[in-house]
Amino acid sequence: MSKEFDMELAELWEACSDKLRNKIVLVNRLEELLVAHGITEKSTILDVAGGFGFPSIDLARRGYQIVYSDGSPGMLQKAIQNADSVQGIGPLFSFQSIGYSFVPWQKYAEFYGSDVWDALICMGNSLPYAASWGQENPDLKKSRELIKETLNQFHRMLTKNGILYVDKQPEAQDQAVEEVGEVEVDGKKLFMTCSFDNDKVNRIRNLTFITRDLKTGQEKQYPSHGYLLLEDELIPLLHEVGFKDVQKHVLEGEIYEGFIAKK
Ligand SMILES: C[S@@+](CC[C@H](N)C(=O)[O-])C[C@H]1O[C@@H](n2cnc3c(N)ncnc32)[C@H](O)[C@@H]1O
């Protein structure tokens, strides 16, 4: 993947997420869920798909010890910018608790070791892209195997009774074209649309970001392909790698469907 494409994807995802999710409500509900499962300000939390810094920056602002991690250099760059811009606002905000790391999931266990984290967060429909994020023509044949290996590594890294929050696209979604609306990316005003086509037979999720430059009228498409991870596979996979007490939680403000699972 080119550096430019990786950065563009990071910017488009941030613009899209900001429009489609209610981040304040969502972080409130996520925090309540974590607290209900025993997470406190003393717990160690790893955001494995840190993206542009959501929700790790928001949770760090609330006093949680959270480490950001992501495989994409573009996302990491965005997250650092976002953390810096909030930090500059004043003494109310502290990011001492946020740390940055840059490790793909495939190398997690060797990097972080076992029994380290009290909670792992993997949200934004990230897990299905384990084999394909940012690739224009990914080979999805190994996706299921890689997703299982990733869950295995997540399980190993958790402390006893540690929890994983992981989400995926809505179970019932088939095909949809959603208008994200006007966004500003890299100083350009764009009209953005997201198109989804979930191929339930071949288990492929096709997601295309479409942008139209509001000044020049130029249209661009950013297609991506992920594994269509449905509940009939995710729940058994969580159990297979050793998770227990798997429960579905759809958080208010979120467009995805989450699950909480205990080691
Ligand atoms: C759609 S974004 C979600 C980001 C954020 N969690 C959110 O909720 O907005 C998916 C993220 O997963 C990360 N990701 C996907 N596969 C990965 C892998 N194998 N290793 C590390 N990060 C990965 C991508 O780099 C990307 O930042």
The ligand as an SDF file (V2000), in Angstrom:
LIG
                    3D

 27 29  0  0  0  0  0  0  0  0999 V2000
  -11.8730    1.2920   10.5180 C   0  0  0  0  0  0  0  0  0  0  0  0
  -10.4510    1.6160   11.4510 S   0  0  0  0  0  0  0  0  0  0  0  0
  -11.0990    1.7100   13.1040 C   0  0  0  0  0  0  0  0  0  0  0  0
  -10.2780    2.5830   14.0050 C   0  0  0  0  0  0  0  0  0  0  0  0
  -10.8320    2.8850   15.3960 C   0  0  0  0  0  0  0  0  0  0  0  0
  -10.7790    1.7470   16.2710 N   0  0  0  0  0  0  0  0  0  0  0  0
  -12.2450    3.4330   15.3570 C   0  0  0  0  0  0  0  0  0  0  0  0
  -13.1420    2.8670   15.9970 O   0  0  0  0  0  0  0  0  0  0  0  0
  -12.4650    4.4520   14.7010 O   0  0  0  0  0  0  0  0  0  0  0  0
   -9.6310    0.0240   11.4040 C   0  0  0  0  0  0  0  0  0  0  0  0
   -8.2380    0.0550   11.9890 C   0  0  0  0  0  0  0  0  0  0  0  0
   -7.7400   -1.2780   12.1690 O   0  0  0  0  0  0  0  0  0  0  0  0
   -6.3530   -1.2780   11.8810 C   0  0  0  0  0  0  0  0  0  0  0  0
   -5.9250   -2.6270   11.4990 N   0  0  0  0  0  0  0  0  0  0  0  0
   -6.5410   -3.4480   10.6250 C   0  0  0  0  0  0  0  0  0  0  0  0
   -5.8440   -4.6050   10.4970 N   0  0  0  0  0  0  0  0  0  0  0  0
   -4.7560   -4.4950   11.3210 C   0  0  0  0  0  0  0  0  0  0  0  0
   -3.6730   -5.3790   11.6320 C   0  0  0  0  0  0  0  0  0  0  0  0
   -3.5710   -6.5930   11.0780 N   0  0  0  0  0  0  0  0  0  0  0  0
   -2.7570   -4.9500   12.5290 N   0  0  0  0  0  0  0  0  0  0  0  0
   -2.8800   -3.7280   13.1100 C   0  0  0  0  0  0  0  0  0  0  0  0
   -3.8730   -2.8550   12.8570 N   0  0  0  0  0  0  0  0  0  0  0  0
   -4.8050   -3.2340   11.9660 C   0  0  0  0  0  0  0  0  0  0  0  0
   -6.2170   -0.2970   10.7240 C   0  0  0  0  0  0  0  0  0  0  0  0
   -4.9100    0.1950   10.5790 O   0  0  0  0  0  0  0  0  0  0  0  0
   -7.2380    0.7660   11.0870 C   0  0  0  0  0  0  0  0  0  0  0  0
   -6.6680    1.8280   11.8090 O   0  0  0  0  0  0  0  0  0  0  0  0
  1  2  1  0
  2  3  1  0
  2 10  1  0
  3  4  1  0
  4  5  1  0
  5  6  1  0
  5  7  1  0
  7  8  2  0
  7  9  1  0
 10 11  1  0
 11 12  1  0
 11 26  1  0
 12 13  1  0
 13 14  1  0
 13 24  1  0
 14 15  1  0
 14 23  1  0
 15 16  2  0
 16 17  1  0
 17 18  1  0
 17 23  2  0
 18 19  1  0
 18 20  2  0
 20 21  1  0
 21 22  2  0
 22 23  1  0
 24 25  1  0
 24 26  1  0
 26 27  1  0
M  CHG  2   2   1   9  -1
M  END
$$$$
